[in-house]
Amino acid sequence: MRWPAREFRRGRVAAGAGVRNAGGMAEPELVDVVVVGLGVGGEEVAGRLAEAGLTVVGIERDLVGGECPYWGCIPSKMMIRAGNALAEAHRVNELAGSAQVRPDWAPVAKRIREEATDTWDDRLAVDRFTGKGGRFVRGSGRLDGPGRVRVGEQVFQARYGIVLGTGTRPSIPPIDGLAGTPYWTNRRAIEVEELPESLLVLGGGAIGLELAQVFARFGVRVTVIEAADRVLAIEEPEASELAATALRADGVRIETGVRAGRVSHDGTTFTVHADGTGFTGEKLLVVTGRRAHLEELGLDTVDVDASQRYLPVDGRMHVTEGIWAVGDLAGEGAFTHIAMYQAAIVVADVLDHMRRSKGGPDASGTASVVGGAAGVVSAVGGAMSAGGSTAAPGSVPYADYRALPRVTFTDPEVGAVGLTEQQARERGVNVQIGYADLTSSARGWIHKAGNAGFIKLVADADQGVLIGATSAGPAGGEVLSGLVVAVHAAVPISQLRHMIYAYPTFHRAIEDALRNLR
Ligand SMILES: Cc1cc2nc3c(=O)[nH]c(=O)nc-3n(C[C@H](O)[C@H](O)[C@H](O)COP(=O)(O)OP(=O)(O)OC[C@H]3O[C@@H](n4cnc5c(N)ncnc54)[C@H](O)[C@@H]3O)c2cc1C
């Protein structure tokens, strides 16, 4: 992650600087841990292990910090913040007089360039890592047999472990004609300085909808093309409906159930041909998912199957002997908060592994799982705390994704945790649903313009607990936090009903939804 950096400058090396043997081959250099890919997850693991005193080599081929600070979460949320400011200004007309708004992309692009990304320069992030004692190597890392990583001509032998945090890249569908065109991915959309007049967005998932709404609010004529029969298809149908309605109100054309058959570009205009129709736009943004590129990692040299979509891991992010994975490439969800959560587990487990290889006590198997919720606990003599839990020291946490929160930062925001109604029913749960419309809550009524939203609860009636929830509305992502606690800690519904919800907050609608559970 990219926070204000301190001015540390030591330990930087370039790929190819290794020691050579008589045959001209690079001699492996012995270090404690090698981290390949310093995105959100890798940077966190590498930095914390270096702070713990291990000799850590961190290898990054692009920018330290990864997708989130340069082309993902942070700049996209800056764009959304700007788009929301415009939308709020329009709401003045309904609530507080009149406001005239003239959107201008220039301050948004400037903010992304200067405040978020330093014009896509990671010097401060590199210094942040080396300032913790880590050693930085710029280049592409690849496994080179058990315990070894090659980067350029340099080879490192890891004493205690290798951590792979190489993330994902956009998955481009094999649509006839697409490959030869100058389509955008998220990177170009984030870097754009001058907005096009019109934009086709291929993919109606979270990233597609967030960017579509922003660009529409800045005057771009946007069409979203989605193959599934609804946008945000992995979330509750009510969330899809809400998001589609909101985007349409912003002028976005939404086409669902449309499978793109061919793409053409005549030098100025894209056409997406689908089902006998053609959709045209000056630019085409492809956001149809992301893919880990396992084939690049040399997994065959350690007998791990590289033909899978993601790298399978166990509950402690362990891939195989001496190798861990962290973040998007593990396929448990493509979120920064997952990468950070997993990083804490990896750090604890690597340190535990190191202690055991030095003949210390075995902390494996002592992970605490309390009330169905994973204990995320501190590691190695209290030197470092994984996830901030206060559970007993010395044990190593298992990953637990039951209460995985996710937020689509459209306006209204769609926050969700745990299972959807359909997922719960497919698992044979005795489901109860509770629903409350935000517009008829006290706060929603007060809020008026821009108040659309709802709370939907998914309960396991036999266990008497919530197993999923959606919180959509002006502060849907924030309201979600109480629901995450409820799912994570398996708080009995009887207790959730018997607590006090501040008046008049958006989260008070949770109480209404609990009352409606049936
Ligand atoms: C537009 C957009 C918006 C997003 N918004 C949000 C959001 O609001 N909230 C949220 O939680 N998540 C969001 N995400 C997802 C988030 O960015 C990712 O989940 C997160 O970046 C994953 O971190 P990671 O460490 O797994 O991988 P990455 O951040 O992708 O980092 C992997 C790093 O590994 C490097 N690498 C790859 N292969 C090699 C190699 N062989 N050798 C050396 N280096 C290598 C790459 O260059 C990269 O820097 C968003 C993503 C996008 C695209």
The ligand as a MOL file (V3000), in Angstrom:
LIG
                    3D

  0  0  0     0  0            999 V3000
M  V30 BEGIN CTAB
M  V30 COUNTS 53 58 0 0 0
M  V30 BEGIN ATOM
M  V30 1 C -9.9510 -0.7000 -11.1870 0
M  V30 2 C -9.7730 -1.5200 -9.9270 0
M  V30 3 C -10.3720 -1.0900 -8.7650 0
M  V30 4 C -10.2020 -1.8140 -7.5970 0
M  V30 5 N -10.8190 -1.3650 -6.4740 0
M  V30 6 C -10.7000 -2.0590 -5.3320 0
M  V30 7 C -11.3170 -1.6160 -4.1420 0
M  V30 8 O -11.9870 -0.5880 -4.1140 0
M  V30 9 N -11.1480 -2.3460 -3.0110 0
M  V30 10 C -10.4120 -3.4940 -3.0030 0
M  V30 11 O -10.2930 -4.1220 -1.9500 0
M  V30 12 N -9.8040 -3.9480 -4.1140 0
M  V30 13 C -9.9440 -3.2610 -5.2760 0
M  V30 14 N -9.3090 -3.7060 -6.4040 0
M  V30 15 C -8.5440 -4.9720 -6.3380 0
M  V30 16 C -7.1430 -4.7490 -5.7830 0
M  V30 17 O -6.4540 -3.8030 -6.5540 0
M  V30 18 C -6.4050 -6.0760 -5.7680 0
M  V30 19 O -7.1650 -7.0190 -5.0620 0
M  V30 20 C -5.0360 -5.9660 -5.1220 0
M  V30 21 O -4.2240 -5.0710 -5.8260 0
M  V30 22 C -4.3980 -7.3600 -5.0770 0
M  V30 23 O -3.1030 -7.2760 -4.5460 0
M  V30 24 P -2.0190 -8.3890 -4.9140 0
M  V30 25 O -0.8650 -8.0890 -4.0530 0
M  V30 26 O -2.6110 -9.7180 -4.8790 0
M  V30 27 O -1.6860 -8.1410 -6.4480 0
M  V30 28 P -1.2480 -6.8710 -7.2700 0
M  V30 29 O -1.6530 -5.6090 -6.6190 0
M  V30 30 O -1.7520 -7.1180 -8.6510 0
M  V30 31 O 0.3340 -6.9370 -7.2550 0
M  V30 32 C 1.0450 -7.9750 -7.8590 0
M  V30 33 C 2.4170 -7.4460 -8.2220 0
M  V30 34 O 3.2420 -8.5090 -8.6630 0
M  V30 35 C 4.0440 -8.0480 -9.7330 0
M  V30 36 N 4.4840 -9.2020 -10.4860 0
M  V30 37 C 3.7360 -10.0630 -11.2030 0
M  V30 38 N 4.4920 -11.0670 -11.6710 0
M  V30 39 C 5.7560 -10.8310 -11.2560 0
M  V30 40 C 6.9850 -11.5110 -11.3990 0
M  V30 41 N 7.0540 -12.6800 -12.0490 0
M  V30 42 N 8.0840 -10.9880 -10.8370 0
M  V30 43 C 8.0320 -9.8120 -10.1600 0
M  V30 44 N 6.8950 -9.1270 -9.9950 0
M  V30 45 C 5.7670 -9.6360 -10.5110 0
M  V30 46 C 3.1290 -7.1200 -10.4960 0
M  V30 47 O 3.8730 -6.2140 -11.2780 0
M  V30 48 C 2.3700 -6.4360 -9.3590 0
M  V30 49 O 2.9930 -5.2450 -8.9510 0
M  V30 50 C -9.4420 -2.9950 -7.5920 0
M  V30 51 C -8.8160 -3.4270 -8.7720 0
M  V30 52 C -8.9820 -2.6990 -9.9300 0
M  V30 53 C -8.3110 -3.1910 -11.1800 0
M  V30 END ATOM
M  V30 BEGIN BOND
M  V30 1 1 1 2
M  V30 2 1 2 3
M  V30 3 2 2 52
M  V30 4 2 3 4
M  V30 5 1 4 5
M  V30 6 1 4 50
M  V30 7 2 5 6
M  V30 8 1 6 7
M  V30 9 1 6 13
M  V30 10 2 7 8
M  V30 11 1 7 9
M  V30 12 1 9 10
M  V30 13 2 10 11
M  V30 14 1 10 12
M  V30 15 2 12 13
M  V30 16 1 13 14
M  V30 17 1 14 15
M  V30 18 1 14 50
M  V30 19 1 15 16
M  V30 20 1 16 17
M  V30 21 1 16 18
M  V30 22 1 18 19
M  V30 23 1 18 20
M  V30 24 1 20 21
M  V30 25 1 20 22
M  V30 26 1 22 23
M  V30 27 1 23 24
M  V30 28 2 24 25
M  V30 29 1 24 26
M  V30 30 1 24 27
M  V30 31 1 27 28
M  V30 32 2 28 29
M  V30 33 1 28 30
M  V30 34 1 28 31
M  V30 35 1 31 32
M  V30 36 1 32 33
M  V30 37 1 33 34
M  V30 38 1 33 48
M  V30 39 1 34 35
M  V30 40 1 35 36
M  V30 41 1 35 46
M  V30 42 1 36 37
M  V30 43 1 36 45
M  V30 44 2 37 38
M  V30 45 1 38 39
M  V30 46 1 39 40
M  V30 47 2 39 45
M  V30 48 1 40 41
M  V30 49 2 40 42
M  V30 50 1 42 43
M  V30 51 2 43 44
M  V30 52 1 44 45
M  V30 53 1 46 47
M  V30 54 1 46 48
M  V30 55 1 48 49
M  V30 56 2 50 51
M  V30 57 1 51 52
M  V30 58 1 52 53
M  V30 END BOND
M  V30 END CTAB
M  END
